[in-house]
Amino acid sequence: MRVELNPLEETLVLPLWHRAQISKAYPSLLNDPKAVELVDYLQYDFSTFEQRFTVWNSLWFAARARQFDDKLRTYIGTHPRASVVNLGAGLDTAFYRVDNGLIHWYDLDLPNVIALREQLLTETRRIRYIAKSLFDMSWRADIGHTDNGLFILASGVLVWFEEAQVRHFLSSLADVLPGAELVFDANSKVGASAINRSLKDVDITDVEVTWELEDALIITRWDGRLNLIEQIPLFAIPLNPAWGEQALKIMDSCDQINAYTIVHLKV
């Protein structure tokens, strides 16, 4: 499928492209054949991505996806028939990496994003799309099978909103889905500044990270129903010397100061 992408669609394809790059180069970190398949299918000129981004950028995206996959696989191990809600799904392909043949999956995003997704990945009996804002909690009514467990993913989503919006969303989640578990990524002030600089370096100026989180324990003080399971550094994953000494040093430095973290809550 030959496509010309507008700026919004390009930001959706970018993580997909990074995952495909790592899947081809370092599948032991992230094996994502569906991402590779979609990148080939799109017939888009990705040479601009190749010029603007390094292997380090791809490793960052892949590490985040690996962390989410690992958390989800652990949950599915004890809740094999769980429902999974993927907030701000974009063109994420996590379902195809973790599916155990039993889970029910819901990809939620804004209507124009879901429309693009539908062109590339069709719904099935166990994959459903929800064309709504994550702040429109009416999506709760679109979720079935919650008796067997509910796991919520928010990868690369909450960081773009103000803290007040995040606080309201998490409390609303506790209102409508008590007992669910949620995993999301967060950035410290240093991490957020680094991301915003990198966005400007590649001429992406219409978005920036606005919510910063140093210590996830503060979330438990926002609402007593929010329970912190853990907060771990982004690169707390099996490392590979083949990634290069410089990349490994950057990862270690980022983890030492908790620049980028993964947060796991139960509501």
C-alpha positions, 0 to 999 in steps of 0.5 A: 500500500503506497501512502503519503503520510501527514504529520500526525500519521508520520508520528504514528508510523515512527514507533512502528518503524523503530520496532521493525528496525530492532526486530530485524537487527536485534530480535532477542530484544524485540521480535516484532514480525508484524511491524516488519510486515507493515513497514514493508507493506506501506511502501513509504519512503523511510529514508528520511527516518534513516537520516534523522534517527540512529540505532540508539533511537530505535533501541529506546523505542524497542526497550519500552515495548519490551518492558510493556510486553514483559509486564503483560506476559507476566499478567497473562501468565496468571490471567490467561483469559484476561482483557487488555486495553491498549490506550493510544494504540496508534499502530502498535503491534503488541497483540501479535507479540504476546497473544496466547490464543485466549486474551481479548484485546481492545485498541483505543485511539481517536477516530482518525487514528483508528480509521488509519489502523483499520486500513492496515490491521483488521479487527477479529473476534478477539481484537476490537477497536474503540474510536474514542479519547481515553478521557471519555470514560464511556469506553468502559462500556465497550470492554467485555470479559473483565471477570478474568482480569483486566490489564491496561497499557498506556505506552507513550501516551500520558506524558503528553498531557498536563499533570491535572489531566493525568490525575483526573484520568487515573481517578476516573479509572479507579471509579470505573475499573477497580482492580485493573492493572495499568502500566505506563511510561514516565519521564523525569524532568531531565528525561522530558527535556532530552525528549523535547530537545530531540523532537526539535532536532528532527523538526517536530515542534507541535508536540512536547512532553508536558508531564514529568514524574520523578517518584511514582509514589506521589501518585498514591497520594493523589488518590488512595485507590491508586496502588504502586506495584513498581517503578523501574528504569526503562533499560532494566532489560537484558543488555547486548554488547552488540548494541555498542559501548556508547549506547550501553553507557547512555542507557546506564546513565539514564537508568542511574538518574531514572530519566525514563521509567516504567510505572505499574499501578493497580487501581 
